[in-house]
Amino acid sequence: MTATLTLVSHTLCPYVQRAVIVLSEKGMEFERVDIDLAHETDWLAAGQDAGASRRRAADLRIGGDMRIPR
C-alpha cells in the first residue's frame, strides 16, 4: 500500500519548487496544494507549531498527516 503524498505550499516557495523537482525526478505521484498565506485556513493553522515566530508555507503530508516540515 502506498501512502498519498500531498505537498502544501505557496506558489513562489523555493523549497517547494525543489521538492517538486525531486519528487518528479523520482517518478513519485503527489498532489500539490497551493495556499494563500494572507488568508490562513483553520487546517493550516492547526498544523503549525504553536511557538513558531512565522508560518511555514512548505509541508509534506504523508497519508494526510503532516510529517516533514521544511
DSSP file (Angstrom, degrees, kcal/mol; ACC not computed):
  #  RESIDUE AA STRUCTURE BP1 BP2  ACC     N-H-->O    O-->H-N    N-H-->O    O-->H-N    TCO  KAPPA ALPHA  PHI   PSI    X-CA   Y-CA   Z-CA
    1    1 A M              0   0    0      0, 0.0     2,-0.5     0, 0.0     0, 0.0   0.000 360.0 360.0 360.0 131.0    0.0    0.0    0.0
    2    2 A T        -     0   0    0     61,-0.0     2,-0.2     1,-0.0    61,-0.0  -0.857 360.0-130.0-103.2 130.6    1.4    3.4   -1.0
    3    3 A A        -     0   0    0     -2,-0.5     2,-0.4     1,-0.1    59,-0.0  -0.486  27.3-109.7 -75.8 148.0    0.7    6.5    1.1
    4    4 A T        -     0   0    0     -2,-0.2    59,-3.4    26,-0.0     2,-0.5  -0.640  28.1-146.6 -78.7 130.5   -0.6    9.6   -0.6
    5    5 A L  E     -A   62   0A   0     24,-0.4    26,-2.5    -2,-0.4     2,-0.5  -0.872  16.1-176.0 -99.7 127.8    1.9   12.4   -0.7
    6    6 A T  E     -Ab  61  31A   0     55,-2.6    55,-3.3    -2,-0.5     2,-0.7  -0.987  11.9-156.2-125.5 122.6    0.5   16.0   -0.5
    7    7 A L  E     -Ab  60  32A   0     24,-3.4    26,-2.9    -2,-0.5     2,-0.5  -0.877   8.5-160.8-100.3 112.4    2.8   18.9   -0.9
    8    8 A V  E     +Ab  59  33A   0     51,-2.9    51,-2.0    -2,-0.7     2,-0.3  -0.826  32.7 137.4 -95.8 126.6    1.3   22.0    0.8
    9    9 A S  E     - b   0  34A   0     24,-2.8    26,-3.5    -2,-0.5     2,-0.4  -0.903  54.5-104.6-155.2 176.2    2.9   25.2   -0.5
   10   10 A H    >   -     0   0    0     -2,-0.3     3,-1.8    24,-0.2     6,-0.1  -0.889  42.6-115.5-108.5 148.1    2.8   28.7   -1.7
   11   11 A T  T 3  S+     0   0    0     24,-0.4    -1,-0.1    -2,-0.4    25,-0.1   0.778 113.0  41.0 -58.7 -28.8    3.3   29.2   -5.4
   12   12 A L  T 3  S+     0   0    0      4,-0.0    -1,-0.3     5,-0.0     3,-0.0   0.307  79.5 128.8-103.5   9.6    6.6   31.1   -5.0
   13   13 A C    <>  -     0   0    0     -3,-1.8     4,-1.8     1,-0.2     5,-0.1  -0.517  45.9-157.5 -70.5 119.0    8.2   29.0   -2.3
   14   14 A P  H  > S+     0   0    0      0, 0.0     4,-1.7     0, 0.0    -1,-0.2   0.815  91.0  58.3 -67.8 -28.9   11.7   27.9   -3.4
   15   15 A Y  H  > S+     0   0    0      1,-0.2     4,-2.0     2,-0.2     5,-0.1   0.906 108.0  45.7 -65.6 -40.8   11.7   25.0   -1.0
   16   16 A V  H  > S+     0   0    0      2,-0.2     4,-2.8     1,-0.2     5,-0.2   0.870 106.9  58.2 -71.1 -36.3    8.6   23.5   -2.7
   17   17 A Q  H  X S+     0   0    0     -4,-1.8     4,-1.7     1,-0.2    -1,-0.2   0.905 109.5  45.7 -59.5 -40.0   10.0   24.1   -6.1
   18   18 A R  H  X S+     0   0    0     -4,-1.7     4,-2.3     2,-0.2    -2,-0.2   0.901 111.5  51.6 -68.2 -41.2   13.0   21.9   -5.2
   19   19 A A  H  X S+     0   0    0     -4,-2.0     4,-2.8     1,-0.2     5,-0.2   0.890 107.7  52.8 -63.3 -39.3   10.7   19.3   -3.6
   20   20 A V  H  X S+     0   0    0     -4,-2.8     4,-2.5     2,-0.2    -1,-0.2   0.908 108.9  50.3 -62.3 -42.4    8.6   19.2   -6.8
   21   21 A I  H  X S+     0   0    0     -4,-1.7     4,-2.7    -5,-0.2    -2,-0.2   0.939 113.1  45.4 -60.9 -47.6   11.8   18.6   -8.9
   22   22 A V  H  X S+     0   0    0     -4,-2.3     4,-2.1     2,-0.2    -2,-0.2   0.939 114.5  46.9 -64.0 -48.0   12.9   15.8   -6.6
   23   23 A L  H  <>S+     0   0    0     -4,-2.8     5,-2.5     1,-0.2     4,-0.5   0.903 114.8  47.7 -61.6 -40.5    9.5   14.1   -6.5
   24   24 A S  H ><5S+     0   0    0     -4,-2.5     3,-1.0    -5,-0.2    -2,-0.2   0.920 111.3  49.6 -66.4 -43.8    9.1   14.4  -10.2
   25   25 A E  H 3<5S+     0   0    0     -4,-2.7    -1,-0.2     1,-0.3    -2,-0.2   0.836 110.2  51.5 -64.3 -32.6   12.6   13.0  -11.0
   26   26 A K  T 3<5S-     0   0    0     -4,-2.1    -1,-0.3    -5,-0.2    -2,-0.2   0.564 112.9-122.0 -79.3  -8.8   12.0   10.1   -8.7
   27   27 A G  T < 5 +     0   0    0     -3,-1.0     2,-0.3    -4,-0.5    -3,-0.2   0.755  57.6 154.8  74.6  24.5    8.7    9.4  -10.5
   28   28 A M      < -     0   0    0     -5,-2.5     2,-0.4    -6,-0.2    -1,-0.2  -0.673  42.1-128.5 -89.4 138.5    6.6    9.7   -7.4
   29   29 A E        +     0   0    0     -2,-0.3   -24,-0.4     2,-0.0     2,-0.3  -0.680  40.0 158.6 -84.1 137.2    3.0   10.7   -7.6
   30   30 A F        -     0   0    0     -2,-0.4     2,-0.4   -26,-0.1   -24,-0.2  -0.981  36.6-127.5-153.3 160.9    2.0   13.6   -5.4
   31   31 A E  E     -b    6   0A   0    -26,-2.5   -24,-3.4    -2,-0.3     2,-0.5  -0.930  20.3-150.0-111.0 136.9   -0.7   16.2   -5.0
   32   32 A R  E     -b    7   0A   0     -2,-0.4     2,-0.6   -26,-0.2   -24,-0.2  -0.938   9.2-169.6-110.5 126.6    0.3   19.9   -4.7
   33   33 A V  E     -b    8   0A   0    -26,-2.9   -24,-2.8    -2,-0.5     2,-0.4  -0.955   9.4-155.2-116.1 112.4   -2.0   22.2   -2.7
   34   34 A D  E     -b    9   0A   0     -2,-0.6     2,-0.3   -26,-0.2   -24,-0.2  -0.737  13.5-160.2 -89.4 134.2   -1.1   25.9   -3.1
   35   35 A I        -     0   0    0    -26,-3.5     2,-0.7    -2,-0.4   -24,-0.4  -0.749  19.9-126.2-113.3 159.2   -2.2   28.1   -0.2
   36   36 A D    >   -     0   0    0      3,-0.3     3,-1.4    -2,-0.3   -26,-0.1  -0.918  16.5-161.8-103.4 108.7   -2.8   31.8    0.2
   37   37 A L  T 3  S+     0   0    0     -2,-0.7     3,-0.4     1,-0.3    -1,-0.1   0.716  87.7  62.5 -66.4 -20.5   -0.7   32.9    3.2
   38   38 A A  T 3  S+     0   0    0      1,-0.3     2,-0.3    -3,-0.1    -1,-0.3   0.723 109.9  40.1 -75.7 -20.9   -2.8   36.1    3.5
   39   39 A H  S <  S-     0   0    0     -3,-1.4    -3,-0.3     2,-0.0    -1,-0.3  -0.688  85.3-163.4-129.1  77.1   -5.9   34.1    4.2
   40   40 A E        -     0   0    0     -3,-0.4     2,-0.2    -2,-0.3    -3,-0.1  -0.349   9.9-138.0 -67.8 136.8   -4.9   31.2    6.5
   41   41 A T     >  -     0   0    0      1,-0.1     4,-2.2    -2,-0.1     3,-0.2  -0.531  20.1-113.8 -91.6 162.0   -7.3   28.3    6.8
   42   42 A D  H  > S+     0   0    0      1,-0.2     4,-2.2     2,-0.2     5,-0.2   0.893 115.6  52.9 -61.5 -41.8   -8.1   26.5   10.1
   43   43 A W  H  > S+     0   0    0      1,-0.2     4,-0.8     2,-0.2    -1,-0.2   0.821 110.0  48.7 -67.8 -29.1   -6.5   23.3    9.0
   44   44 A L  H >4 S+     0   0    0     -3,-0.2     3,-0.5     2,-0.2     4,-0.4   0.921 111.4  48.4 -73.7 -43.7   -3.2   25.1    8.2
   45   45 A A  H >< S+     0   0    0     -4,-2.2     3,-1.0     1,-0.2    -2,-0.2   0.867 108.2  55.7 -63.3 -36.3   -3.1   26.9   11.5
   46   46 A A  H 3< S+     0   0    0     -4,-2.2    -1,-0.2     1,-0.2    -2,-0.2   0.778 106.1  51.8 -67.2 -26.4   -3.8   23.6   13.4
   47   47 A G  T << S+     0   0    0     -4,-0.8    -1,-0.2    -3,-0.5    -2,-0.2   0.483  92.7  94.1 -89.9  -3.1   -0.8   22.0   11.7
   48   48 A Q  S <  S-     0   0    0     -3,-1.0     2,-0.2    -4,-0.4     7,-0.1  -0.528  87.4 -96.1 -89.4 156.1    1.7   24.8   12.6
   49   49 A D    >   -     0   0    0     -2,-0.2     3,-1.3     1,-0.1    -1,-0.1  -0.513  29.0-135.0 -67.8 134.3    3.9   24.9   15.7
   50   50 A A  T 3  S+     0   0    0      1,-0.3    -1,-0.1    -2,-0.2    -2,-0.0   0.846 103.4  42.8 -61.6 -35.6    2.3   26.9   18.5
   51   51 A G  T 3  S+     0   0    0      3,-0.0    -1,-0.3     2,-0.0     2,-0.1   0.302  82.5 132.1 -95.5  10.1    5.5   28.7   19.3
   52   52 A A    <   -     0   0    0     -3,-1.3     3,-0.1     1,-0.2    -4,-0.0  -0.383  50.3-149.9 -66.9 135.8    6.6   29.4   15.7
   53   53 A S  S    S+     0   0    0      1,-0.1     2,-0.3    -2,-0.1    -1,-0.2   0.720  82.1  16.7 -78.3 -20.8    7.6   33.0   15.1
   54   54 A R  S    S-     0   0    0      0, 0.0     2,-0.2     0, 0.0    -1,-0.1  -0.980  87.7 -99.5-147.4 159.6    6.5   32.8   11.5
   55   55 A R        -     0   0    0     -2,-0.3     2,-0.3    -3,-0.1   -10,-0.0  -0.518  30.2-131.3 -81.6 144.2    4.3   30.5    9.4
   56   56 A R        -     0   0    0     -2,-0.2     3,-0.1     1,-0.1    -1,-0.0  -0.707  14.8-170.2 -89.7 145.8    5.7   27.8    7.2
   57   57 A A        +     0   0    0     -2,-0.3     2,-0.6     1,-0.1   -22,-0.2   0.579  67.8  69.3-107.0 -15.7    4.4   27.5    3.7
   58   58 A A        +     0   0    0    -49,-0.2    12,-1.3     2,-0.0     2,-0.3  -0.914  54.0 149.0-114.7 121.3    6.0   24.2    2.8
   59   59 A D  E     -AC   8  69A   0    -51,-2.0   -51,-2.9    -2,-0.6     2,-0.6  -0.994  33.0-145.3-144.7 143.7    4.9   20.9    4.3
   60   60 A L  E     -AC   7  68A   0      8,-1.4     7,-1.8    -2,-0.3     8,-1.8  -0.954  17.6-161.2-109.7 119.3    4.9   17.4    3.0
   61   61 A R  E     -AC   6  66A   0    -55,-3.3   -55,-2.6    -2,-0.6     2,-0.6  -0.864   1.9-159.8-103.2 132.0    1.9   15.3    4.2
   62   62 A I  E >  S-AC   5  65A   0      3,-2.1     3,-1.3    -2,-0.5   -57,-0.2  -0.943  78.6 -14.4-113.4 114.7    2.1   11.6    4.0
   63   63 A G  T 3  S-     0   0    0    -59,-3.4    -1,-0.2    -2,-0.6   -58,-0.1   0.780 129.8 -54.0  65.2  26.3   -1.3    9.9    4.2
   64   64 A G  T 3  S+     0   0    0    -60,-0.5     2,-0.3     1,-0.3    -1,-0.3   0.167 115.3 108.1  95.8 -18.2   -3.0   13.1    5.4
   65   65 A D  E <  S-C   62   0A   0     -3,-1.3    -3,-2.1     1,-0.0     2,-0.6  -0.737  75.4-117.2 -95.1 142.5   -0.7   13.7    8.4
   66   66 A M  E     +C   61   0A   0     -2,-0.3    -5,-0.2    -5,-0.2    -1,-0.0  -0.674  51.1 152.1 -76.2 120.3    1.9   16.5    8.4
   67   67 A R  E     +     0   0A   0     -7,-1.8    -1,-0.2    -2,-0.6    -6,-0.2   0.756  53.5  40.8-119.3 -41.9    5.2   14.6    8.7
   68   68 A I  E     -C   60   0A   0     -8,-1.8    -8,-1.4     2,-0.0    -1,-0.2  -0.836  63.0-172.1-124.3  94.0    8.1   16.5    7.1
   69   69 A P  E      C   59   0A   0      0, 0.0   -10,-0.2     0, 0.0    -8,-0.0  -0.440 360.0 360.0 -77.7 160.0    8.2   20.3    7.7
   70   70 A R              0   0    0    -12,-1.3   -11,-0.1    -2,-0.1    -2,-0.0   0.489 360.0 360.0 -73.7 360.0   10.8   22.3    5.9
